[in-house]
Amino acid sequence: LVYDTLALTSNLSLNFTNHTIGGDITIVNTNTGRWQLCAPAVDSTAILNIMGDVIHLNGNFAATGTGNGNTTIIVNHFGDIIASAGNFSISRGSQGGTGTTNWYMHNGNIALSNVTTQNSNPSGARFVFTGNTQDLNLTSVTYSGGGFPVRVDSAATVNLGTSVIQGSGAFTVSDFGGIYTAQDSGFVKNLLNTGTTTLSSLGNYGYNGTTAQITGSLLPATVNTFIVDNSSGVTLSSNLSASTLNLAAGKLNTGSSNLLTVTGTSTTSIVGGSAMDYVNGPLSLTLPSSLAAGSIYNFPIGKGSYKPLALVDAVTNASGSVVVSSEVFDENAGGTPGTGLTSLNTNRYWSAQIISGLTEFVSTKVRLTEDVLTSTMGIGNSSTLTGAYDLVSSSAPSGGTIVSDDMTSLSFFVIGEAGSTSTFALSVSVNNGWNMVSTPGLHPADQNVNTWWPGKDPAAGVFRFSGGYLPVTTTVPGEGYWMKHLGANTYNYPAIQIVAHDAITGAAGWNLIGGYETNVATSGITTSPAGLQTGSVFQYSSGYTVAPNLVPGYGYWIKLTGAGSIN
């Protein structure tokens, strides 16, 4: 449809009601008059579907101009609005103050340049964005009474760019609707309208400028999703809670007074994190209640470079969530090497602190990333920044990362040199009742069973097996033992002395053995003479299962067809 009415001097309605326009509507000229899509009678409804674009080249055009009350006008528009001159408005009639006009933009964009826009029904007429990703471009727009009212519906995302909305129209972001800004100071520069501005705390808000941005004062303190999509970086202006963080591009700068807390409890509540896209400053994330081992919660943090910290196999109680804050610093912690470490790296340290839910936190491993990691390096942990850092990792670095043993508290972490030391850190978890255990090295005090397992049942002995169960009070590396414990516990031994990996003497039949300081796949076990092993190796934890590995600190059953050595 093309409207080029050079002689029009009045306001005329096209009287569209329950019509579908399959193509474009182009307004070329209206002289001094105005074309309006519809003008329903009092207490009636007009619905119009526009499949193509609305192109306004000049003249005056509006969805309606009726003053009839209790009228409902619905425009379902699947194309763009492009207006480049004249007056293009949502409503030029009051609809009696009780009617509504909703111009739904289902897929298309709105671009207004060098036009005047107004609204005679400020409480009931608006443009409504409903599509996935849409643009709103405003250039040299004159705002008359009622302004340019906009609502962004749920699941819609509108890119405001550097456009400025003025006038007295309202601007609303509904729950789970979203807007992006390219303004350097955020939405406060986009939304200069004097009408009511409502930005839902369940909305999604993104920053996609090309120069450095701050989030500004209009960003709600709580949001659903917060998106950083600016390679020049974004800085929080104040504290922010977001259910989800999306680091699409660029760094997010935070601090003690502008902290980001991710309240979503999924491992996918934080999206992104790379050499170019990370949080420069503190970041808090939330662990859910009743969390069992098996997940990885990553802090995509860095300072001069991306150096994330991750919580691996974190465990929490059932009564509540746990909020953990982490930050990395490219500077010397100022601490000293403690047990198990001979020196500390001075280029970097990490902080991980429990902000809330301390009583709900059970344990976690900590994974650190570093550029240069040698096989003799380990993680040091200290309760104070400048204190002594004890070795808390027993596994060698792999693939640019290093993982600690299970930890029941969080504080400060440094990577250091364990060197070719004669000790290793050991963590062993035992259940209430009987456990199959071993001592893979020498305890710094002695080898007494009460030194190794102070929580053992004092009324029950510790037993080795040699054709029958024999009580022991002193343990020997390589042997396995039955030990009854009072309650479940995790024993963390920071410095167990490494011993020679002597072959274990085995007898015909079942043998209860233990390994040394490293994990060994049971598939790699050999015997002398060769071929003595029969069947699988078994482990015990409230029942027997096949053991894929000999893990330091635990006991295992292995059956031989004859006497010999287990290597």
C-alpha positions as CSV (number, residue, x, y, z in Angstrom):
1,L,0.0,0.0,0.0
2,V,1.3,3.4,-1.0
3,Y,-0.3,6.7,0.3
4,D,0.7,9.7,-1.7
5,T,-2.1,12.1,-1.1
6,L,-1.0,15.6,-2.2
7,A,-4.5,17.1,-1.6
8,L,-5.3,15.6,1.8
9,T,-6.3,18.3,4.2
10,S,-8.1,16.4,6.9
11,N,-7.5,13.4,9.2
12,L,-8.8,10.2,7.7
13,S,-8.9,6.6,9.0
14,L,-8.1,3.6,6.9
15,N,-10.6,1.7,9.1
16,F,-8.5,-1.4,9.2
17,T,-10.3,-4.0,11.4
18,N,-9.3,-7.6,11.4
19,H,-7.2,-7.0,8.3
20,T,-3.8,-8.4,7.3
21,I,-1.5,-6.4,5.1
22,G,0.8,-8.8,3.4
23,G,3.4,-6.3,2.2
24,D,4.7,-2.8,3.0
25,I,2.8,0.3,3.9
26,T,4.5,3.4,2.5
27,I,3.4,7.0,3.4
28,V,4.8,9.4,0.8
29,N,2.8,12.5,1.4
30,T,-0.3,13.5,3.4
31,N,-0.3,17.3,2.7
32,T,-1.7,18.9,5.8
33,G,-3.9,15.9,6.7
34,R,-3.1,12.7,8.6
35,W,-3.7,9.0,7.8
36,Q,-4.6,6.7,10.7
37,L,-4.8,2.9,10.6
38,C,-8.1,2.6,12.4
39,A,-10.7,4.3,14.5
40,P,-12.9,1.7,16.3
41,A,-16.2,2.7,17.8
42,V,-16.7,2.9,21.6
43,D,-16.2,-0.4,23.4
44,S,-14.9,-2.1,20.3
45,T,-11.6,-3.7,19.1
46,A,-9.6,-3.3,16.0
47,I,-6.8,-5.8,15.1
48,L,-4.4,-5.3,12.3
49,N,-1.6,-7.6,11.0
50,I,1.2,-6.0,9.0
51,M,3.6,-8.5,7.5
52,G,5.9,-6.0,5.8
53,D,7.6,-2.7,6.6
54,V,5.9,0.6,7.5
55,I,7.9,3.3,5.6
56,H,7.1,6.9,6.5
57,L,8.7,9.3,4.0
58,N,6.7,12.4,4.9
59,G,3.4,13.7,6.2
60,N,1.5,12.6,9.3
61,F,0.7,9.1,10.3
62,A,-0.5,7.3,13.5
63,A,-2.1,4.1,14.6
64,T,-5.2,5.9,15.6
65,G,-6.7,9.3,16.2
66,T,-9.9,8.3,17.9
67,G,-11.3,9.8,21.1
68,N,-13.7,6.9,21.6
69,G,-13.4,5.3,25.0
70,N,-12.8,1.7,25.9
71,T,-11.4,1.0,22.5
72,T,-8.7,-1.7,22.1
73,I,-6.3,-1.4,19.1
74,I,-3.8,-4.2,18.5
75,V,-1.2,-3.9,15.7
76,N,0.8,-7.1,15.1
77,H,3.8,-6.0,13.0
78,F,6.4,-8.4,11.6
79,G,8.5,-5.9,9.7
80,D,10.4,-2.7,10.4
81,I,9.2,0.9,11.0
82,I,11.3,3.3,9.1
83,A,10.3,7.0,9.4
84,S,12.5,9.8,8.0
85,A,10.3,12.9,7.9
86,G,7.0,14.3,9.1
87,N,5.0,13.2,12.2
88,F,5.0,9.5,13.0
89,S,3.1,8.7,16.3
90,I,1.5,5.8,18.2
91,S,-1.8,7.6,19.0
92,R,-3.2,11.0,18.0
93,G,-6.4,10.3,19.9
94,S,-7.1,10.1,23.6
95,Q,-9.3,6.9,23.3
96,G,-11.3,8.5,26.0
97,G,-8.5,7.9,28.5
98,T,-9.8,4.3,28.9
99,G,-8.7,2.7,25.7
100,T,-5.4,1.0,24.7
101,T,-3.2,0.9,21.6
102,N,-0.5,-1.7,21.5
103,W,1.7,-1.7,18.4
104,Y,3.6,-5.1,18.8
105,M,6.9,-5.3,17.1
106,H,7.3,-9.0,16.8
107,N,10.5,-9.2,14.7
108,G,11.4,-5.9,13.2
109,N,13.3,-2.8,14.2
110,I,12.3,0.8,14.6
111,A,14.3,3.6,13.0
112,L,13.2,7.3,13.4
113,S,15.2,10.1,12.0
114,N,14.2,13.8,11.5
115,V,10.6,13.1,12.6
116,T,8.3,14.4,15.2
117,T,6.5,11.8,17.5
118,Q,3.9,12.2,20.1
119,N,1.2,10.3,22.0
120,S,-2.3,11.6,22.9
121,N,-3.0,8.5,25.1
122,P,-0.1,8.5,27.5
123,S,-1.6,5.9,29.9
124,G,-2.7,3.4,27.3
125,A,-0.7,3.6,24.0
126,R,2.8,2.2,23.4
127,F,5.1,0.4,21.1
128,V,5.8,-3.1,22.4
129,F,8.9,-5.1,21.4
130,T,8.4,-8.8,21.6
131,G,11.1,-10.3,19.3
132,N,14.5,-11.9,20.2
133,T,16.9,-9.2,19.1
134,Q,15.7,-5.8,17.8
135,D,17.1,-2.4,17.2
136,L,15.7,1.0,18.2
137,N,17.5,3.8,16.4
138,L,16.5,7.4,17.1
139,T,18.2,10.3,15.3
140,S,17.2,14.0,15.5
141,V,13.7,13.2,16.8
142,T,11.4,15.9,18.1
143,Y,9.2,14.8,21.0
144,S,5.8,16.4,21.4
145,G,3.2,15.7,24.0
146,G,3.1,12.1,25.3
147,G,6.5,11.4,23.7
148,F,7.5,7.9,22.5
149,P,6.2,5.2,24.9
150,V,8.0,1.9,24.7
151,R,7.6,-1.5,26.5
152,V,10.1,-4.4,26.2
153,D,8.2,-7.6,26.8
154,S,9.4,-10.8,28.3
155,A,12.0,-12.6,26.2
156,A,12.5,-9.6,23.9
157,T,15.9,-7.9,23.6
158,V,16.2,-4.3,22.3
159,N,19.5,-2.8,21.3
160,L,19.4,0.9,22.1
161,G,22.9,1.7,20.9
162,T,23.6,5.3,21.4
163,S,20.0,6.4,20.8
164,V,18.4,8.9,23.2
165,I,14.8,8.7,24.1
166,Q,13.3,12.0,25.3
167,G,9.8,13.4,25.8
168,S,7.2,12.4,28.4
169,G,6.6,8.8,27.2
170,A,7.1,5.9,29.6
171,F,9.8,3.3,29.1
172,T,9.4,-0.2,30.6
173,V,11.5,-3.3,30.6
174,S,9.3,-6.2,31.7
175,D,10.4,-9.3,33.6
176,F,12.9,-11.2,31.5
177,G,12.9,-8.6,28.8
178,G,16.3,-7.1,27.9
179,I,18.0,-3.9,26.6
180,Y,21.6,-3.2,25.4
181,T,23.3,0.2,25.5
182,A,26.4,1.5,23.7
183,Q,26.5,4.8,25.7
184,D,29.6,5.4,27.7
185,S,27.6,6.0,30.9
186,G,25.0,3.3,30.3
187,F,21.2,3.6,30.2
188,V,21.2,6.9,32.0
189,K,22.3,8.5,28.7
190,N,19.8,6.6,26.6
191,L,16.7,7.2,28.7
192,L,16.2,10.9,29.1
193,N,12.5,10.6,29.0
194,T,10.5,12.4,31.7
195,G,7.8,9.8,31.8
196,T,8.0,6.8,34.1
197,T,11.0,4.6,33.5
198,T,10.6,1.0,34.9
199,L,13.6,-1.4,34.6
200,S,12.6,-4.7,36.0
201,S,15.0,-6.4,38.5
202,L,14.3,-9.6,36.6
203,G,15.3,-8.0,33.3
204,N,18.4,-8.6,31.2
205,Y,20.9,-5.8,30.7
206,G,23.9,-5.6,28.4
207,Y,26.7,-3.2,27.5
208,N,27.9,-3.4,23.9
209,G,29.7,-0.1,23.3
210,T,33.0,0.3,21.4
211,T,34.6,2.5,24.0
212,A,35.0,1.9,27.7
213,Q,31.6,2.0,29.5
214,I,30.4,2.3,33.1
215,T,27.1,0.8,34.1
216,G,25.6,4.0,35.4
217,S,22.9,4.9,37.9
218,L,19.9,3.4,36.0
219,L,21.0,-0.2,36.1
220,P,18.9,-2.0,38.8
221,A,20.9,-3.3,41.8
222,T,19.5,-6.8,41.0
223,V,19.0,-8.2,37.5
224,N,18.4,-11.5,35.9
225,T,21.2,-11.5,33.3
226,F,24.1,-9.1,33.1
227,I,26.0,-9.1,29.8
228,V,29.4,-7.7,29.0
229,D,29.9,-7.4,25.2
230,N,32.5,-4.6,24.9
231,S,36.1,-5.4,24.1
232,S,37.0,-2.0,25.5
233,G,35.7,-3.0,28.9
234,V,32.8,-2.3,31.3
235,T,33.1,-1.0,34.9
236,L,30.4,-1.5,37.5
237,S,29.2,1.8,39.1
238,S,27.9,0.1,42.2
239,N,27.2,-3.3,43.7
240,L,25.2,-5.7,41.5
241,S,23.5,-9.0,42.0
242,A,22.8,-11.0,38.8
243,S,21.3,-14.5,38.4
244,T,23.5,-15.0,35.4
245,L,26.7,-13.3,34.2
246,N,27.5,-13.5,30.4
247,L,31.1,-12.4,29.5
248,A,30.5,-12.3,25.8
249,A,33.5,-9.9,25.1
250,G,35.8,-7.7,27.1
251,K,36.7,-7.3,30.8
252,L,34.4,-6.4,33.6
253,N,36.0,-4.1,36.2
254,T,34.8,-4.6,39.8
255,G,36.0,-3.6,43.3
256,S,35.1,-3.7,47.0
257,S,32.4,-1.0,46.5
258,N,31.2,-2.2,43.1
259,L,31.1,-6.0,43.6
260,L,29.3,-8.4,41.3
261,T,27.5,-11.3,43.0
262,V,26.2,-14.1,40.8
263,T,23.2,-15.5,42.6
264,G,22.4,-18.3,40.2
265,T,23.5,-21.6,41.7
266,S,24.2,-23.5,38.5
267,T,27.7,-24.1,37.1
268,T,26.3,-22.4,33.9
269,S,25.3,-19.2,35.8
270,I,28.6,-17.7,34.7
271,V,29.0,-17.9,30.9
272,G,32.4,-17.1,29.3
273,G,35.8,-16.4,30.5
274,S,38.9,-16.3,28.3
275,A,42.2,-14.5,27.7
276,M,40.3,-11.4,26.6
277,D,37.0,-11.8,28.6
278,Y,37.2,-11.9,32.4
279,V,36.4,-10.1,35.6
280,N,39.2,-7.7,36.7
281,G,38.5,-7.5,40.4
282,P,36.5,-9.5,43.0
283,L,33.7,-11.8,41.9
284,S,31.2,-13.7,44.1
285,L,29.3,-16.8,43.1
286,T,26.7,-18.9,44.9
287,L,26.9,-22.6,45.7
288,P,23.6,-24.3,46.1
289,S,22.5,-26.2,49.2
290,S,22.9,-30.0,49.2
291,L,25.7,-29.8,46.6
292,A,27.5,-33.1,46.1
293,A,31.0,-33.6,44.7
294,G,31.2,-33.7,40.9
295,S,30.8,-30.2,39.7
296,I,33.2,-27.3,38.8
297,Y,32.4,-23.7,39.7
298,N,34.7,-21.3,37.8
299,F,35.7,-17.8,38.7
300,P,36.7,-16.2,35.4
301,I,39.0,-13.7,37.0
302,G,42.3,-12.0,36.1
303,K,44.3,-8.8,36.5
304,G,46.9,-8.3,33.7
305,S,45.9,-11.7,32.3
306,Y,43.2,-14.4,32.7
307,K,44.0,-16.5,35.8
308,P,40.9,-18.2,36.9
309,L,40.2,-20.0,40.2
310,A,37.8,-22.9,40.3
311,L,36.0,-24.8,43.0
312,V,36.2,-28.5,42.2
313,D,34.0,-31.1,43.8
314,A,32.6,-28.6,46.2
315,V,30.2,-30.0,48.9
316,T,27.6,-28.1,50.9
317,N,25.0,-28.9,53.6
318,A,21.3,-29.0,53.1
319,S,20.3,-25.9,55.1
320,G,21.4,-23.1,52.8
321,S,23.5,-21.8,50.0
322,V,27.1,-20.6,50.2
323,V,28.5,-17.4,48.7
324,V,32.2,-17.4,47.9
325,S,34.2,-14.4,46.7
326,S,37.4,-14.7,44.8
327,E,40.0,-12.3,43.3
328,V,43.5,-12.7,41.8
329,F,46.4,-10.3,42.4
330,D,49.4,-9.9,40.2
331,E,51.7,-9.2,43.2
332,N,53.7,-10.8,45.9
333,A,51.5,-12.2,48.8
334,G,54.4,-11.5,51.2
335,G,54.1,-14.8,52.9
336,T,56.7,-17.5,53.6
337,P,56.9,-21.1,52.5
338,G,55.5,-23.4,55.1
339,T,55.3,-27.2,55.4
340,G,55.9,-29.0,52.1
341,L,57.1,-25.9,50.1
342,T,60.6,-24.6,49.6
343,S,59.7,-21.3,47.9
344,L,56.7,-19.3,46.8
345,N,56.0,-17.6,43.5
346,T,56.0,-13.8,44.0
347,N,54.2,-12.9,40.8
348,R,50.7,-13.8,41.9
349,Y,48.3,-14.9,44.6
350,W,44.6,-15.7,44.8
351,S,42.0,-14.9,47.5
352,A,38.9,-17.1,48.0
353,Q,36.7,-16.1,51.0
354,I,33.3,-17.4,52.2
355,I,31.0,-14.3,52.3
356,S,27.9,-16.1,53.6
357,G,26.8,-19.6,54.5
358,L,30.0,-20.5,56.4
359,T,28.2,-23.2,58.4
360,E,26.8,-24.7,55.2
361,F,30.2,-25.1,53.6
362,V,31.7,-28.6,53.8
363,S,34.7,-28.9,51.5
364,T,36.1,-28.2,48.1
365,K,39.2,-28.6,46.0
366,V,40.7,-25.4,44.5
367,R,42.0,-25.3,41.0
368,L,44.5,-22.6,39.9
369,T,45.7,-21.6,36.4
370,E,49.3,-20.4,35.8
371,D,51.4,-19.8,32.7
372,V,54.4,-21.8,33.8
373,L,53.9,-24.9,36.0
374,T,56.6,-27.6,36.6
375,S,56.0,-31.1,37.9
376,T,57.5,-30.1,41.3
377,M,55.2,-27.2,41.9
378,G,52.2,-27.2,44.4
379,I,49.6,-25.0,45.9
380,G,50.3,-23.2,49.2
381,N,47.5,-22.1,51.5
382,S,47.6,-19.6,54.4
383,S,44.8,-18.3,56.6
384,T,46.5,-14.9,56.4
385,L,47.9,-13.0,53.4
386,T,51.5,-12.7,54.8
387,G,51.5,-16.0,56.8
388,A,53.2,-19.3,56.2
389,Y,51.8,-21.2,53.1
390,D,51.6,-24.9,53.6
391,L,51.4,-27.4,50.7
392,V,47.8,-28.5,50.1
393,S,48.2,-30.3,46.8
394,S,49.4,-33.9,46.3
395,S,48.9,-34.1,42.6
396,A,51.3,-32.7,40.0
397,P,50.1,-29.9,37.7
398,S,48.5,-30.8,34.4
399,G,47.6,-28.8,31.3
400,G,48.4,-25.4,32.8
401,T,46.4,-26.0,36.0
402,I,47.0,-27.4,39.5
403,V,44.4,-28.7,41.9
404,S,44.5,-28.8,45.7
405,D,43.4,-31.7,47.9
406,D,40.0,-31.4,49.6
407,M,39.9,-28.3,51.8
408,T,37.4,-27.5,54.6
409,S,38.2,-23.8,54.6
410,L,39.2,-21.1,52.1
411,S,41.6,-18.2,52.4
412,F,44.8,-17.2,50.4
413,F,46.6,-19.3,47.8
414,V,50.0,-19.2,46.2
415,I,51.7,-21.5,43.8
416,G,55.1,-22.6,45.1
417,E,58.0,-24.9,44.6
418,A,57.8,-28.3,46.4
419,G,60.9,-29.3,44.6
420,S,62.2,-32.8,44.9
421,T,61.2,-32.8,48.6
422,S,60.8,-36.0,50.5
423,T,57.3,-35.2,51.6
424,F,53.8,-35.1,50.1
425,A,50.3,-33.9,51.2
426,L,47.7,-36.6,51.7
427,S,44.0,-36.4,52.2
428,V,42.0,-39.5,53.2
429,S,38.2,-39.6,53.9
430,V,36.9,-42.3,56.1
431,N,33.3,-43.5,56.9
432,N,31.7,-44.2,60.2
433,G,32.4,-47.9,60.9
434,W,34.9,-50.1,59.2
435,N,37.3,-48.8,56.6
436,M,40.1,-50.3,54.5
437,V,43.1,-48.0,54.9
438,S,46.8,-47.8,54.5
439,T,49.7,-45.5,55.3
440,P,51.5,-44.6,52.0
441,G,54.5,-43.0,53.8
442,L,55.9,-42.0,57.2
443,H,54.0,-39.7,59.5
444,P,56.2,-36.9,60.8
445,A,55.4,-38.0,64.4
446,D,55.3,-41.8,64.3
447,Q,53.5,-44.7,62.7
448,N,51.2,-45.5,65.5
449,V,47.6,-46.2,64.5
450,N,46.3,-43.5,66.9
451,T,48.6,-40.9,65.2
452,W,47.3,-41.8,61.8
453,W,43.6,-42.1,62.8
454,P,43.0,-40.3,66.1
455,G,39.2,-40.7,65.6
456,K,39.4,-44.5,65.4
457,D,37.2,-46.5,67.7
458,P,39.3,-47.1,70.9
459,A,37.4,-50.3,71.6
460,A,38.3,-51.8,68.3
461,G,41.7,-52.9,67.0
462,V,43.4,-52.2,63.7
463,F,44.0,-55.4,61.7
464,R,46.3,-56.5,58.9
465,F,45.7,-59.8,57.0
466,S,48.1,-62.7,56.7
467,G,46.0,-65.9,56.4
468,G,43.8,-64.3,59.1
469,Y,43.4,-61.0,60.8
470,L,46.2,-59.9,63.1
471,P,46.0,-56.7,65.3
472,V,48.7,-54.0,64.9
473,T,49.6,-50.8,66.7
474,T,52.3,-49.7,64.3
475,T,51.7,-49.4,60.5
476,V,54.0,-50.2,57.6
477,P,53.8,-48.6,54.1
478,G,52.5,-51.1,51.5
479,E,50.2,-52.9,54.0
480,G,46.5,-52.5,54.1
481,Y,44.4,-52.5,57.3
482,W,40.9,-52.7,58.6
483,M,40.2,-49.7,60.9
484,K,36.9,-48.9,62.6
485,H,36.2,-45.2,62.9
486,L,33.8,-43.2,65.1
487,G,31.9,-41.0,62.6
488,A,32.9,-39.9,59.2
489,N,36.0,-37.7,58.8
490,T,38.6,-36.4,56.3
491,Y,42.2,-36.5,57.4
492,N,44.5,-34.0,55.8
493,Y,48.2,-34.7,56.3
494,P,50.3,-31.8,54.9
495,A,53.7,-33.5,55.0
496,I,54.0,-37.3,54.8
497,Q,57.5,-38.5,54.2
498,I,58.0,-40.4,50.9
499,V,59.4,-43.9,51.2
500,A,61.0,-46.3,48.7
501,H,58.5,-48.1,46.5
502,D,59.5,-51.5,47.7
503,A,57.7,-54.5,46.2
504,I,54.9,-55.8,48.4
505,T,55.3,-59.4,49.6
506,G,52.2,-61.4,48.7
507,A,50.9,-64.8,49.7
508,A,48.8,-67.3,47.8
509,G,45.1,-66.2,48.2
510,W,43.9,-62.8,49.3
511,N,46.2,-60.0,50.3
512,L,45.3,-56.7,51.9
513,I,47.7,-54.0,50.5
514,G,48.1,-50.3,50.2
515,G,49.9,-48.0,47.7
516,Y,52.5,-45.3,48.0
517,E,52.2,-41.5,47.4
518,T,50.8,-41.5,43.9
519,N,47.7,-42.9,42.3
520,V,48.4,-46.1,40.4
521,A,46.0,-47.7,37.9
522,T,45.3,-51.3,39.1
523,S,45.6,-52.4,35.4
524,G,49.3,-51.6,35.7
525,I,50.0,-53.9,38.7
526,T,52.5,-56.6,37.9
527,T,53.8,-59.6,40.0
528,S,57.0,-61.5,40.3
529,P,56.8,-64.2,39.1
530,A,54.6,-62.8,36.4
531,G,50.9,-63.7,36.1
532,L,50.2,-64.4,39.8
533,Q,47.2,-62.0,40.0
534,T,43.8,-63.5,39.5
535,G,40.6,-61.5,39.3
536,S,40.1,-57.8,40.0
537,V,41.4,-55.6,42.8
538,F,38.7,-54.6,45.2
539,Q,38.1,-51.5,47.4
540,Y,35.7,-51.0,50.3
541,S,33.3,-48.2,51.2
542,S,30.2,-49.7,52.9
543,G,30.5,-52.5,50.4
544,Y,33.0,-53.9,47.9
545,T,33.5,-52.5,44.4
546,V,36.2,-53.0,41.8
547,A,39.0,-50.5,42.2
548,P,40.3,-48.8,39.1
549,N,43.2,-47.2,41.0
550,L,45.3,-47.6,44.1
551,V,44.7,-44.3,45.8
552,P,47.1,-43.2,48.6
553,G,45.8,-43.8,52.1
554,Y,43.3,-46.6,51.2
555,G,43.5,-50.4,51.4
556,Y,42.8,-52.9,48.7
557,W,42.2,-56.7,48.3
558,I,44.2,-58.5,45.6
559,K,44.3,-62.3,45.1
560,L,47.3,-64.3,44.0
561,T,47.6,-67.8,42.7
562,G,50.9,-68.2,44.5
563,A,53.4,-66.5,46.7
564,G,55.5,-63.7,45.2
565,S,55.9,-59.9,45.0
566,I,53.4,-57.3,44.0
567,N,55.0,-54.5,42.0
